[in-house]
Amino acid sequence: MVKVYIGIGTNIEPRFDRMEHALLELDALSPVIAKSSIYETAPVGHIDQPHFLNAVVMFKTELKPNDLLEQLLQMEAELGRRSRERWHEREIDFDILLYGNEIVNSDKLRIPHADLHNRKFVLEPLAEIAPEVVHPILGRTIDELNRSLVDPSQTVVRL
C-alpha cells in the first residue's frame, strides 16, 4: 500500500455539493485517512472566472499510478466534468500530487505534480495534513515549500 495525496478543486456551482460528492467518491475508492480543510482560492492562469474550492486528501492504495489516474479520470467524468481549455472552469478536478516517494514522468502523468511547488492552493491544504512530507525531487518538506511561496496573486482562505 502506498500513501497518495490527491488535490481536489471545483469552481462551478454548487461548489460545496460538488466537493462533498468528490470526497465521497474518493473515500469509496479507498478510505480517506486524512482530509484538509476546504479552502477558497483565487483562480490561476485564466483569472476571469469564479473562485475555486480546493482540498487535499490522503489515502493508501495498491493501484499503480497510471491505474489510479484512470480511476480518477473516470470519477471526474461521472461527477460531470466537461472538457475545457487549460486554466478554465472545472466542475471537478482531481490531481495526483504525490504517490509515496515515486517519481513518474510520462506523457500522461507527472508525479510529483509538476506545479505542486508553485501552487499555494495546493501547498496550503497539503501542508495542513502533511507538513513533514518531503518533495521527492526538491528534497524540501511541504511546509518549507508552502512557507517559501509568497505570491500575493494566489489568495488562499481557509473556510
Protein Blocks (a to p, Z undefined) as FASTA:
>chain_A
ZZdddddddfbdcfklmmmmmmmmmmmmpccfbdcdddddddehjabbcddddddddddd
fbdfklmmmmmmmmmmmnopacddehiacfbacddfbgcjbdcddfkbccddfklmmmmk
lmmmmmmmmmmbccfklopafklmmmmmccfklccddZZ
